[in-house]
Amino acid sequence: MALGASRREVVRSVIGSGLRITAAGLVLGLALAVGATTLLASLLPGARVLEPFALVGSTAALLLVAGIASWVPARGAVHVDPIQIIRDA
């Protein structure tokens, strides 16, 4: 904000960074989960290979938690006086 960013831009940047990291982890995690369930299904006859409700539910829950976890520091960042931060640095 000391360099001209608006409060909205700071919040968007902090939350965007957190959600990008989360999205990368979710893509990797979902790929590994699908691979693991396929492997387990080959070892356990009669087991369901994919449970879409579990995958969608856990993905949504993780995105919600990541969004809140990114929003809290973003909210704190916009309430700090930029001049004070520059003086302290």
CNS distance restraints for C-alpha pairs under 8 A (distance, minus, plus):
assign (resid   1 and name CA) (resid   5 and name CA) 4.44 0.50 0.50
assign (resid   1 and name CA) (resid   6 and name CA) 6.02 0.50 0.50
assign (resid   1 and name CA) (resid   7 and name CA) 7.01 0.50 0.50
assign (resid   1 and name CA) (resid  10 and name CA) 7.22 0.50 0.50
assign (resid   1 and name CA) (resid  78 and name CA) 7.90 0.50 0.50
assign (resid   1 and name CA) (resid  82 and name CA) 6.20 0.50 0.50
assign (resid   2 and name CA) (resid  82 and name CA) 5.10 0.50 0.50
assign (resid   2 and name CA) (resid  83 and name CA) 6.71 0.50 0.50
assign (resid   5 and name CA) (resid   9 and name CA) 5.99 0.50 0.50
assign (resid   5 and name CA) (resid  10 and name CA) 6.55 0.50 0.50
assign (resid   6 and name CA) (resid  10 and name CA) 6.39 0.50 0.50
assign (resid   7 and name CA) (resid  11 and name CA) 6.26 0.50 0.50
assign (resid   7 and name CA) (resid  78 and name CA) 5.74 0.50 0.50
assign (resid   8 and name CA) (resid  12 and name CA) 6.04 0.50 0.50
assign (resid   9 and name CA) (resid  13 and name CA) 5.99 0.50 0.50
assign (resid  10 and name CA) (resid  14 and name CA) 6.23 0.50 0.50
assign (resid  10 and name CA) (resid  74 and name CA) 7.02 0.50 0.50
assign (resid  10 and name CA) (resid  77 and name CA) 7.63 0.50 0.50
assign (resid  10 and name CA) (resid  78 and name CA) 7.02 0.50 0.50
assign (resid  11 and name CA) (resid  15 and name CA) 6.04 0.50 0.50
assign (resid  11 and name CA) (resid  71 and name CA) 7.35 0.50 0.50
assign (resid  11 and name CA) (resid  74 and name CA) 5.00 0.50 0.50
assign (resid  11 and name CA) (resid  75 and name CA) 6.84 0.50 0.50
assign (resid  11 and name CA) (resid  77 and name CA) 7.87 0.50 0.50
assign (resid  11 and name CA) (resid  78 and name CA) 7.33 0.50 0.50
assign (resid  12 and name CA) (resid  16 and name CA) 5.67 0.50 0.50
assign (resid  13 and name CA) (resid  17 and name CA) 6.09 0.50 0.50
assign (resid  14 and name CA) (resid  18 and name CA) 6.42 0.50 0.50
assign (resid  14 and name CA) (resid  70 and name CA) 6.52 0.50 0.50
assign (resid  14 and name CA) (resid  71 and name CA) 7.55 0.50 0.50
assign (resid  14 and name CA) (resid  73 and name CA) 7.72 0.50 0.50
assign (resid  14 and name CA) (resid  74 and name CA) 5.61 0.50 0.50
assign (resid  15 and name CA) (resid  19 and name CA) 6.12 0.50 0.50
assign (resid  15 and name CA) (resid  67 and name CA) 6.72 0.50 0.50
assign (resid  15 and name CA) (resid  70 and name CA) 4.92 0.50 0.50
assign (resid  15 and name CA) (resid  71 and name CA) 5.89 0.50 0.50
assign (resid  15 and name CA) (resid  74 and name CA) 6.75 0.50 0.50
assign (resid  16 and name CA) (resid  20 and name CA) 6.00 0.50 0.50
assign (resid  17 and name CA) (resid  21 and name CA) 6.44 0.50 0.50
assign (resid  18 and name CA) (resid  22 and name CA) 6.24 0.50 0.50
assign (resid  18 and name CA) (resid  66 and name CA) 6.86 0.50 0.50
assign (resid  18 and name CA) (resid  67 and name CA) 7.37 0.50 0.50
assign (resid  18 and name CA) (resid  70 and name CA) 5.58 0.50 0.50
assign (resid  19 and name CA) (resid  23 and name CA) 5.92 0.50 0.50
assign (resid  19 and name CA) (resid  63 and name CA) 7.47 0.50 0.50
assign (resid  19 and name CA) (resid  66 and name CA) 6.54 0.50 0.50
assign (resid  19 and name CA) (resid  67 and name CA) 6.61 0.50 0.50
assign (resid  19 and name CA) (resid  70 and name CA) 7.56 0.50 0.50
assign (resid  20 and name CA) (resid  24 and name CA) 6.28 0.50 0.50
assign (resid  21 and name CA) (resid  25 and name CA) 6.33 0.50 0.50
assign (resid  22 and name CA) (resid  26 and name CA) 6.06 0.50 0.50
assign (resid  22 and name CA) (resid  63 and name CA) 7.15 0.50 0.50
assign (resid  22 and name CA) (resid  66 and name CA) 6.75 0.50 0.50
assign (resid  23 and name CA) (resid  27 and name CA) 6.14 0.50 0.50
assign (resid  23 and name CA) (resid  63 and name CA) 7.99 0.50 0.50
assign (resid  24 and name CA) (resid  28 and name CA) 6.32 0.50 0.50
assign (resid  25 and name CA) (resid  29 and name CA) 5.86 0.50 0.50
assign (resid  26 and name CA) (resid  30 and name CA) 5.82 0.50 0.50
assign (resid  26 and name CA) (resid  59 and name CA) 7.05 0.50 0.50
assign (resid  27 and name CA) (resid  31 and name CA) 6.17 0.50 0.50
assign (resid  28 and name CA) (resid  32 and name CA) 6.23 0.50 0.50
assign (resid  29 and name CA) (resid  33 and name CA) 5.99 0.50 0.50
assign (resid  30 and name CA) (resid  34 and name CA) 6.09 0.50 0.50
assign (resid  30 and name CA) (resid  55 and name CA) 7.64 0.50 0.50
assign (resid  31 and name CA) (resid  35 and name CA) 6.22 0.50 0.50
assign (resid  32 and name CA) (resid  36 and name CA) 5.97 0.50 0.50
assign (resid  33 and name CA) (resid  37 and name CA) 6.05 0.50 0.50
assign (resid  34 and name CA) (resid  38 and name CA) 6.12 0.50 0.50
assign (resid  34 and name CA) (resid  49 and name CA) 7.99 0.50 0.50
assign (resid  34 and name CA) (resid  50 and name CA) 7.03 0.50 0.50
assign (resid  35 and name CA) (resid  39 and name CA) 6.24 0.50 0.50
assign (resid  36 and name CA) (resid  40 and name CA) 6.10 0.50 0.50
assign (resid  37 and name CA) (resid  41 and name CA) 5.90 0.50 0.50
assign (resid  37 and name CA) (resid  49 and name CA) 5.57 0.50 0.50
assign (resid  37 and name CA) (resid  50 and name CA) 6.70 0.50 0.50
assign (resid  38 and name CA) (resid  42 and name CA) 6.37 0.50 0.50
assign (resid  38 and name CA) (resid  49 and name CA) 5.66 0.50 0.50
assign (resid  38 and name CA) (resid  50 and name CA) 7.87 0.50 0.50
assign (resid  39 and name CA) (resid  43 and name CA) 6.56 0.50 0.50
assign (resid  40 and name CA) (resid  44 and name CA) 5.97 0.50 0.50
assign (resid  40 and name CA) (resid  47 and name CA) 7.95 0.50 0.50
assign (resid  40 and name CA) (resid  49 and name CA) 7.91 0.50 0.50
assign (resid  41 and name CA) (resid  45 and name CA) 6.28 0.50 0.50
assign (resid  41 and name CA) (resid  46 and name CA) 7.41 0.50 0.50
assign (resid  41 and name CA) (resid  47 and name CA) 5.41 0.50 0.50
assign (resid  41 and name CA) (resid  48 and name CA) 6.67 0.50 0.50
assign (resid  41 and name CA) (resid  49 and name CA) 5.60 0.50 0.50
assign (resid  51 and name CA) (resid  55 and name CA) 6.44 0.50 0.50
assign (resid  52 and name CA) (resid  56 and name CA) 5.99 0.50 0.50
assign (resid  53 and name CA) (resid  57 and name CA) 5.79 0.50 0.50
assign (resid  54 and name CA) (resid  58 and name CA) 5.92 0.50 0.50
assign (resid  55 and name CA) (resid  59 and name CA) 6.04 0.50 0.50
assign (resid  56 and name CA) (resid  60 and name CA) 6.06 0.50 0.50
assign (resid  57 and name CA) (resid  61 and name CA) 6.12 0.50 0.50
assign (resid  58 and name CA) (resid  62 and name CA) 6.10 0.50 0.50
assign (resid  59 and name CA) (resid  63 and name CA) 6.17 0.50 0.50
assign (resid  60 and name CA) (resid  64 and name CA) 6.14 0.50 0.50
assign (resid  61 and name CA) (resid  65 and name CA) 6.21 0.50 0.50
assign (resid  62 and name CA) (resid  66 and name CA) 6.00 0.50 0.50
assign (resid  63 and name CA) (resid  67 and name CA) 5.96 0.50 0.50
assign (resid  64 and name CA) (resid  68 and name CA) 6.29 0.50 0.50
assign (resid  65 and name CA) (resid  69 and name CA) 5.98 0.50 0.50
assign (resid  66 and name CA) (resid  70 and name CA) 6.01 0.50 0.50
assign (resid  67 and name CA) (resid  71 and name CA) 6.00 0.50 0.50
assign (resid  68 and name CA) (resid  72 and name CA) 6.26 0.50 0.50
assign (resid  69 and name CA) (resid  73 and name CA) 7.40 0.50 0.50
assign (resid  70 and name CA) (resid  74 and name CA) 6.38 0.50 0.50
assign (resid  71 and name CA) (resid  75 and name CA) 5.95 0.50 0.50
assign (resid  72 and name CA) (resid  76 and name CA) 6.39 0.50 0.50
assign (resid  73 and name CA) (resid  77 and name CA) 6.03 0.50 0.50
assign (resid  74 and name CA) (resid  78 and name CA) 6.53 0.50 0.50
assign (resid  75 and name CA) (resid  79 and name CA) 6.72 0.50 0.50
assign (resid  76 and name CA) (resid  80 and name CA) 6.73 0.50 0.50
assign (resid  80 and name CA) (resid  84 and name CA) 7.86 0.50 0.50
assign (resid  80 and name CA) (resid  85 and name CA) 7.68 0.50 0.50
assign (resid  81 and name CA) (resid  85 and name CA) 6.62 0.50 0.50
assign (resid  82 and name CA) (resid  86 and name CA) 6.30 0.50 0.50
assign (resid  83 and name CA) (resid  87 and name CA) 6.22 0.50 0.50
assign (resid  84 and name CA) (resid  88 and name CA) 6.16 0.50 0.50
assign (resid  85 and name CA) (resid  89 and name CA) 6.22 0.50 0.50
